[in-house]
Amino acid sequence: MFTAGRPRAHDGLLENLDLERTEGAFGSFLTVDELGRTSSPRVWAAGNVVDAMANVPVAVGAGSMTGAAVNMALVAEEFDAAAAAARTDARA
């Protein structure tokens, strides 16, 4: 005999962000792209809040990939800000 609890996302702290959700067989979970980006440009998610069937190794792997995407986005943002500042300095 095998038993299991019903998978449920514990993401109540995100309710006020009004992020897009996907309804599935196990309930409502955050909608993300392949990098873990949600419908908000500065919010990423991984693991059980986006995939009801994500066990620990899957959640860790998804978290690692999403963390890399967040880092990439932050580096790109800093680069764009530095490039804009350099253009402004060059005009002065």
N, C-alpha and C positions, 0 to 999 in steps of 0.2 A: 504494500500500500504506500502510495506517495501522497503527500499533502503539501499545499503551498498557500501562503497568504495571497491576497489580491494585491497586485502591484499598484502603488499609489504614490504620486509625486508629492513630496512635502515641500511645496513651493509657495506657501501662503505669503511669505514676506515679499513676493514679487507681484502680488495682486494689484497694487496701486500703480504699477508701471503700464498696465493695460497692453501687455504683449500678446501677439497673435498666438493662438493655440490650435492644435490639431486634435480632433476627436478620433479616438480609436477604440478597439475592442476592450481596452483596459482603462478607458477614461480620457481625460483631457490633459494634454502635455504641451509644453512649449514648442513652437515651430521654430526650427533653426535651419540655416543653410549648411553646406558641407563643411564649413569652417567653424560652425557653432554660433554664428551671428544670429541674433533674434531680430524681431521687427524694429527694435530700437538700435540706432547706430552705435551706441556705446555699451551695449549689454550682450554678453555671450553666455552660452549655457551648454552643459554637457552632462552625460550620465543619466540618472533616473528621472530627472525633470524633463528630459526630451525623449527618452526611450524606456518604456516600461520594462522591457526585457533585458536591459543593460545590467549584467552582473558586475561584480567588482572589477575583474580584469578589463571588461569592455568599457566600463565607466572610467577607469584609470587611463586607458588608451585614448578615449575620446577627450578626456580632460587635458591630456598631454598635447594632443593636436590642437585643441581649442586654445590652450595657453600659448602655443606657438603663433597662432593666428592673431591673438591679442597683441603679442609682442610685435609682430609684423605691422599691425595697424598703428601701434604707438610710435614705432620707428618712422613709418611713413608720415605720420602727423608731425613729428618733430622735424623731419627733413623738409616738409612743405613749409613749415613755419620759418625755418632757417633760410630757405631759398627766398621766401617772400621778404624777409628782413634784409637779405643781401641785395635784392633788387631795389628796395627802398633806399638803402645806404648808397647804392651806386648812382641813384638819381639825385641825391642830395649834394 
